[in-house]
Amino acid sequence: MKNVSERQVNHMNLKSAIPAFMGLNLCCLAILLFMVIEDYLALSSVLSFNEVSKMIILIIFASIVLTLYGILLTYLTSAEHINDTNKGYQNNSIFIIVSFMFVAALFEELLFRGIIQNVLFLTLEHQWLAIILTAFLFIAFHIQYYRKPWMLLNITVPSLVLGWSYFYTDNLLVPLFIHFVNNVGITILFKFNVIKLKS
């Protein structure tokens, strides 16, 4: 009986978080648009489509590598080191999972790669320093993982890959799709018991 009520709470929390993330996305889009209109950023450094085939290959390759990285960490990590919120994601419907993962990934990419990483790059004029500092801020943002520090490793490598992929392609859609595919992929693998947490 307790498991059913816990699933309902997780389902409701995830479902109710979607509109909140949509509102945050609109705020981030407004800030990013302001940066482009005021010439702080060139539109070509946010949504460049110069080498589409390169972007597609990068999205596919990085998504596969980061998903394998997540699977490897799952096999190396016991359940006690996994954040409770993450354990509940797979209890939701596919539609809720996909919707939530998209709006959450969109928010994080708009905020961290689109706004913060660009501001740091404009200020410091050094790509890798901007990527690394953004990764640290991305990690700091995930306060729910502080009690489970192993989870921070789970987001450190992806954050660096996402930051690099954005600068490499000058297209914010690239880290967005990598982030989204990675999060959905791992969650779906858990949902259908393809991978399981170690006890």
VOGU-3710 file (C-alpha; in Angstrom, 3 decimals, decimal comma):
1> mknvserqvn> 0,000/0,000/0,000  2,840/2,372/0,852  4,503/1,748/-2,539  1,297/2,759/-4,368  1,022/6,065/-2,488  4,728/6,793/-3,029  4,265/6,222/-6,760  1,272/8,564/-6,812  3,303/11,286/-5,062  6,209/10,864/-7,490
11> hmnlksaipa> 3,794/10,899/-10,444  2,045/14,061/-9,228  5,294/15,870/-8,420  6,764/15,176/-11,846  3,557/16,108/-13,621  3,145/19,336/-11,650  6,786/20,303/-12,282  6,249/20,502/-16,061  4,358/23,859/-16,066  6,898/25,334/-13,626
21> fmglnlccla> 9,757/24,405/-15,957  7,843/25,838/-18,909  7,627/29,176/-17,092  11,358/29,075/-16,319  12,048/28,282/-19,973  10,136/31,376/-21,087  12,201/33,535/-18,698  15,474/32,065/-20,006  14,357/32,476/-23,628  13,531/36,134/-22,935
31> illfmviedy> 17,007/36,720/-21,449  18,707/34,935/-24,352  16,650/36,898/-26,881  17,590/40,132/-25,103  21,287/39,162/-25,322  20,934/38,581/-29,079  18,900/41,749/-29,749  21,345/43,875/-27,746  24,293/42,349/-29,661  25,892/40,674/-26,650
41> lalssvlsfn> 25,541/37,435/-28,623  25,338/36,796/-32,334  22,417/34,629/-33,408  24,973/32,551/-35,350  26,676/31,634/-32,062  23,399/30,376/-30,591  21,713/28,639/-33,535  24,283/28,032/-36,251  23,346/25,485/-38,906  26,609/25,591/-40,886
51> evskmiilii> 27,484/21,907/-40,556  24,283/19,979/-39,882  25,830/16,564/-40,575  28,545/17,261/-37,987  25,874/18,199/-35,443  23,834/15,049/-36,090  26,896/12,804/-35,752  27,881/14,568/-32,523  24,368/14,240/-31,068  24,260/10,507/-31,849
61> fasivltlyg> 27,812/9,771/-30,656  27,630/11,862/-27,453  24,177/10,512/-26,578  25,391/6,924/-26,890  28,603/7,565/-24,933  26,846/9,440/-22,112  24,127/6,792/-21,868  26,796/4,075/-21,620  28,550/6,206/-18,981  25,274/6,382/-17,019
71> illtyltsae> 24,789/2,625/-17,322  28,356/2,005/-16,114  27,837/4,269/-13,090  24,587/2,422/-12,339  26,428/-0,896/-12,185  29,142/0,616/-9,993  26,776/2,406/-7,601  24,684/0,845/-4,866  21,090/2,060/-4,453  21,929/3,839/-1,184
81> hindtnkgyq> 24,067/6,340/-3,130  21,276/7,287/-5,556  19,067/10,298/-4,865  15,491/9,288/-3,950  13,959/11,660/-6,510  15,826/9,931/-9,341  14,552/6,546/-8,165  10,953/7,672/-8,659  11,166/9,033/-12,207  10,593/5,650/-13,866
91> nnsifiivsf> 7,290/5,181/-12,005  5,655/7,758/-14,287  4,080/7,189/-17,709  6,266/7,440/-20,822  4,469/10,648/-21,814  5,141/12,309/-18,428  8,773/11,135/-18,437  9,431/12,440/-21,962  7,603/15,733/-21,321  9,371/16,381/-18,028
101> mfvaalfeel> 12,803/15,395/-19,333  12,375/17,737/-22,314  11,298/20,837/-20,357  13,925/20,182/-17,668  16,735/19,683/-20,206  15,587/22,765/-22,130  15,681/24,874/-18,964  19,138/23,660/-17,948  20,588/24,167/-21,419  19,080/27,633/-21,855
111> lfrgiiqnvl> 20,305/28,695/-18,417  23,697/27,021/-18,212  24,961/26,806/-21,792  22,865/29,560/-23,375  23,147/32,244/-20,700  25,801/31,429/-18,081  28,424/29,828/-20,333  28,061/32,610/-22,901  28,318/35,356/-20,249  31,417/33,695/-18,776
121> fltlehqwla> 32,963/33,364/-22,234  32,232/37,004/-23,067  33,754/38,056/-19,734  36,772/35,719/-19,591  37,354/35,205/-23,348  38,501/31,623/-22,739  36,321/28,713/-23,923  37,482/25,964/-21,587  37,470/28,195/-18,528  33,860/29,149/-19,346
131> iiltaflfia> 32,955/25,458/-19,837  34,584/24,354/-16,563  33,101/27,193/-14,491  29,681/26,513/-15,997  30,062/22,829/-15,106  30,844/23,789/-11,479  27,750/26,016/-11,373  25,687/23,222/-12,955  26,870/20,858/-10,225  26,179/23,462/-7,509
141> fhiqyyrkpw> 22,651/23,904/-8,892  21,848/20,247/-8,173  21,577/20,705/-4,411  19,452/17,562/-4,119  22,651/15,565/-4,761  24,712/17,036/-1,914  23,610/14,272/0,451  24,507/11,685/-2,200  27,871/12,997/-3,511  28,316/10,041/-5,870
151> mllnitvpsl> 25,451/11,550/-7,901  27,610/14,622/-8,583  29,955/12,411/-10,616  26,935/11,426/-12,673  26,471/15,037/-13,827  30,083/16,287/-13,964  31,210/14,490/-17,127  27,931/15,137/-19,000  28,103/18,827/-18,072  31,588/19,153/-19,580
161> vlgwsyfytd> 30,485/17,287/-22,721  27,402/19,492/-23,074  29,453/22,672/-22,664  32,031/21,559/-25,211  29,389/20,379/-27,711  27,753/23,806/-27,613  30,982/25,686/-28,339  31,998/23,134/-30,967  28,780/23,536/-32,974  27,569/27,045/-32,013
171> nllvplfihf> 24,104/25,547/-31,747  22,248/25,291/-28,456  20,016/22,555/-29,872  22,976/20,137/-29,880  23,544/20,001/-26,083  19,763/20,140/-25,616  19,192/16,973/-27,657  22,181/15,186/-26,091  20,951/16,092/-22,595  17,365/15,069/-23,377
181> vnnvgitilf> 18,245/11,759/-25,051  20,637/10,832/-22,231  18,117/11,561/-19,459  15,199/9,852/-21,231  17,350/6,893/-22,261  18,560/6,112/-18,748  15,088/6,598/-17,235  13,429/4,328/-19,817  16,092/1,656/-19,246  15,235/1,763/-15,533
191> kfnviklks> 11,489/1,777/-16,215  11,646/-1,429/-18,225  14,200/-3,073/-15,895  16,915/-3,225/-18,552  19,213/-1,840/-15,869  18,653/-2,024/-12,125  20,190/-0,389/-9,095  22,562/-2,509/-7,018  21,168/-3,321/-3,589
//
